[in-house]
Every structure is written in C-alpha cells, then in structure tokens.
C-alpha cells in the first residue's frame, strides 16, 4: 500500500474561520461513510474520526476530539476486554509501539460481542495514517452458511 497523499494545504490567505468551515464540511462528509474512519497525525493525535467509528466500537464522543492521543483509544478498548485477557497497560504499550512504526496494515478481528471487523491502515505522506474499519460480520456469517 502506498501512503495516502494529503489534500492540498489551505491557501495562506485563508482565514481561521474558513479553515474551520472546511474542516467541518470534511467531518460531515466522513460521517456519511458506512465504515469507521480515523485519521491520526505523526504524533499519534486524532485529526478526525467519524461517527460510524464511534458507534461501531461504542467509543465515547470525547475520544473523537482532535488532539486525543491514540493510546486513549487503545486504553478504552483494553480496559473493556477488546484485546482479550491480559494486562491492559501492556496491551496499550504494544499497540502504541506498533502504531509508531507507521506501516501499512490489514487484519481482521472478532470483537467480544461477536462482531467481525477488518482494519486497514495506510500511512499518510506527511506522517500519521488513515484507518478504515469495516464490519464484515454478515459477510463472514454468510460465507460460513455456504460452507455448511
């Protein structure tokens, strides 16, 4: 996977108000996507996260605030058992260590509630990454039924 190229930067004469308006439009657009989407910068801080991501994982709205640390998402998940048994601190540290490598990744995991999610992360050319979360539960159940 190639790094995603970031959108063109704002014009130097663009006001803060115009930048905020464009950012709000971008977030509104992300909320229309039927997949979870998160964007983190090179310091592992949230740039954007859509409502589908919050709903899919039951994340509180506050986690989607720009500037929230990636580790807070991982801690929230670890403390509710999303990563299985084990020390939550160690689970968070491992995921942060892997995230700091900024490598493309694609995997599938079954959540404790039985939901099956594919996770695809792609580095961004200026640092950070975009991750897409897709609920494939119905697809996997259908495949299992066909096999039986």
N, C-alpha and C positions, 0 to 999 in steps of 0.2 A: 504494500500500500504506500502510495506517495503522500507526503504531507499535504494537508488541505491549505490552499492559498487563502489568506485572509482577504476580506473585502477591502476595497480601496479606502485609504485613510480619509478622514474628513478634511475639507479644504481649510487652510489656515484661517481664513476669514469667517469660518462658520462659528456661530455663537454657541455658548453652552446650552442655551435653550433649544437650538436647532439640533444639536448633538443628542440631547436628551429625548427630543421628539423622535428622532430616527431610531434611537435605541429602543424606545417604547414600541415603535412600529415593528422592529425586528422581533422583540419578545412576543408581541401579539401574533406575528406570523408563526413563530415556533410553537405557540400554543395550539395552532391548528393541525399540527402534525400528530398522527396517531401512534407515534413512537416517543419514548422518552429521549430527551436530548440534553446533554450537559456540555458546557464549554468551560475549560479551566485554563488559566494562564500559566506561564513558566514558573510562577511561584506557588503553584497549586491552589490558586484562589479562584472562586467561581466568577466567571464573566457572565454566564447566563445558564438558566435551567428552565425547562418548560413545565407546564402544569401536568402533562402526562407523566413525566418522570416522578413528580411528587405523588401523584395518585397511584402509580404502578407500585411504588415501594413504600407508600404510606409515610413519606417524609413530611415533617412539619414545614410550613411555608417559609419560616425564618431561614431554613437551610439554603434556600434559593437566592438569598440576598447576595448581590455582588460583593465579593471580598471574603465570603465564607471560605474557610480552609477545607480542602479535600479531606483531611483527617477527620473533620467533624462528621462528614457523611459516613465514613468508614466506621467511626466510633458508634454512631447511631445504629448502624447495621450490626456491628459486632455485639453490642450490648443487648440486642433483641434476638441473638442467636442465628442471624442470617448466614454466618460462616461456619456454623456447627459448634460443637463443644470446643473449649479451649480458652486460653487467656485472651480477653478482649484487647488488652494493650499490645500483646504480641501480634494479634491479627491485624490491628491497625498499623503497627510499625511495618509489617511485611507488605501490606498494600501500598503504603506511602513509599516504601523503598522501591517497589516495582514501578509505581507511577512516575517517580523521579527519573526513570530511565527513558521516558518519552518514546517508547517503542510501540509500533502498531500491535494491536492485539485483537483477537476474536475468540470468544469462548461461549459456552452455553452452561447455565447452571440452573438447578432446580431449587427453588426457594422453599423454606419450611412449610409454606401454605400449599405447596404442590405446583405453583406457577413455574413455568419453564421460560427463562429469559435468555436471549442471545445478547451478548455485549460486544460491540465493535468499537474500538478506539483507534483514532487516527491522529498522528501528530499534526500540529499547525506549523506552518513555515516560520512564524516569528516566535515560536515557543508555546508550550501548552498543548492541549489536544481537545478534540471533539469526540464525544462518545454517544453512540446510538444504542438504545435499549429496546429490544423488540420482544413482545410477549408471543411466544410460539407454542403455547400450551395446547390450543385447539389443533394446530397442525400436527404436533407430536402425538396427541391422542388419536387423531385420525390415522396417522401412519401406523400406530400400534394396532388399531382396529383392523386395518387392511392386512397386516401381517398375521393376525389371528384368523 
